[in-house]
Amino acid sequence: MSTEDITDERAGILLVDDMEDNLIALEAVLRSLNEPLVRARSGEEAMKALLRRRFAVVLLDVRMPGMDGFETASNIKRLDQTKDVPIIFLTGADDDSGYAFRGYATGAADYLTKPFDPWVLRAKVTVFLDLYRKNQQLELLLAQEQLHFGEMSARVAELEEVLDAGDGEHDERAALATARERLGELRRLVESNRRGRSG
């Protein structure tokens, strides 16, 4: 992934519920966050969506026909591409009290009971959006570091070539002057890299 890909991609929020009314309610609560809201009506649809793009968080209904929330969460956590995506389980108030424990056991980051408080849901999702953005910034910094390291490695290789050439038939004084020039470029690059990390 290029640094452009990292910075351009907005944090998506995946809403997984088989009930249309629940999806509409979630969208109404989260629309003000101004991030892409992606719907999935089943665990299978959720997995397809997760393989197509990156998400900051998944809001996952526990009780769905076919692949339920727990099985969906297990599949999400099993794939390298999706295992770090946080999951907030959503379940009805009358559901089995053991659901919360089971949800955390399958890798859920949080658990909310319906009907949920819109402010609480928005606050929890905002935390994961912030975390996603910080992780993207870190990825960007690491990509830039790798780019600088690649440039420095290339300069070092050039410098070694010049020094090797100076050992042979070429004019040693000219080779030494070129080596000093390249070494100065390398020092400037290292200094620029150091300033970029501290700034």
N, C-alpha and C positions, 0 to 999 in steps of 0.2 A: 504494500500500500504506500502510495506516495504521500509527501507532506501535504499536497493539495487535497488529496482524498480525506486526510485526517481533519483538516480544518473546515472543509466544505460540508461535511455530513452533519446534519442536525440530529439531535437526539430524538428518536422515535419512542412512543409509548404504545406498547402492544396491549390491547384490551381483548381478553379471551372469555367469552360467555356465549352459551347457546341461546340465551333469551334476548330478543331484540330490545325489550324495555330496559333491561339492565345495561346494555351497550349505550342506549340513548342517555341514560342517567349518568353513566361514567363520562361520556363525551361532554355533557352539559357542565359537569363539575370541573373537568380538566381543560376545557377549551381556552380558558383565560391564560393558561401557561404558554400559549402560542408555540407549541411543539406539535409535530405530526402525530396524529392519533390514528393507529391502524387497528382495524377490527379483525377478529377471527371468531368464527362461530363453533369451532371444535378444536380439539387438541391437534388433529392433523393439519388444519389450516394454520394454527399457531406455529407449528414446526416449519411449514413452508415459508411463512412470513419471516421467521427468524433466520432462515438460510438465505433470504433475499437481501436483507439489510440489517443494520445494527440498531439495537434498542437500548435505551437507558434503563428501562424497567418493564416488567411484564405484570399486568394485573390479571390474575388467573382465578376463574371460578372453580370451586372444588367439585361441584356436582354437575357433570355433563354426561350426556349419553355417549356410548362408545369409549373413547379414551378420556377418562376423567382427569381432573386437575392434578392428582397425585402422579398418575402415569405420565401425563404431559410434562410435569416438573422433572420427573426422573429422566425422561428423554432429553430435556433441555440441558440438564446437568451432565449428561453422558457425552455430549458432543463438545469437542475442543472449541469450536467456533462460538458456542452459546453458553458454555458452562459458567461463565462469570457474570451473566446477565442476572440482576437481582429479580426475585419473584415476590410479589405481594399476593397472598392467597385471600380470596373473598368467599365467604360462606354465609349461609342463612343462620339466624339466631337459634333456630330449633335443631340445627345439625348436631351430630354427636360431639360431645366435649373432647373426645380423643382426636378430633380432626386437627386441632391446633398442634398437638404434639407430633402427629403424623406429618403435618405440613412442614414443620421445622426439620423433621428427620429427613425429608426429601430435599432439603436445601433452600427452603423459603427464607427470605430476609425478614418478612413481616407477615402479619395475619390480621385481617379485619373482618368483623361480623356485619352483615347487612341487617337492617339499613345502617349504613355508615354515616358518620358526620362528614359532610363535604369539606369542611375546613381541615379536619384531621387527614383525610385522604390527600387533599391537595398539598398539605405540608409534608407528608411522607414522600409523595412523588417528587416534590421539589428537591428534597435531600438527595434522592437518587439522580435527578437531572444534574445537580451541582457536582456530584461525584463523577458522573459520566464526563462532564466538561473538563474537570480537573485531570481525569485520566487521558483525555484527548490532548490536553496541553502537554502532559508528560510524554505522550507518544510523539508529539511534534518535536519537543526538545531532544528526545532520543534520536529521532530521525536526523535532526540537524547535527547532532554530535557525530553520528555515523558519517554524515557527509563531510564534515570537517576532518574526521579521522582519515577518510579516504583520500582527501586532498593532501593531507600531511604525509600519508604513506607514499603517495605518488611523488611528492617533492623529495622525500628521503631516497627513493629509488633513483631519481634523477641525479641527486647528489652523489650517490654511490657510483653511478655510471661515470660521472665526471672525474671522481677521484681515481677510479680504476683506469680511466683513459690517461690520467696524469702519470700513472706508474709506467706507461709504455713509452712509445716513441714520440708522443706529442710534447709540445712545449709545456713543461711543468709549471712555469710561472703563470701562463694563461689559464691552465687547468685549475690552479690554486685560486686565481682571481674569480673564475666562474663558480668554483665551489663556495667561496666566501659570499658571493652574490646570492647563490641559491640558499645558503645557510641563513642569510639575513631575511630572505623571503619566508623561510620556514619559521624563524623566530617571530616575525610579524604575524604570521598565521596563528601560531600558538598563543601569542599575546591577545590577538583579536578573539580567539576562542575563549580564553580565560575571562576577558572583559564581558563577553556575551553571557557566560554562565553566572558571573557575579551580578550582572545588571538585571 
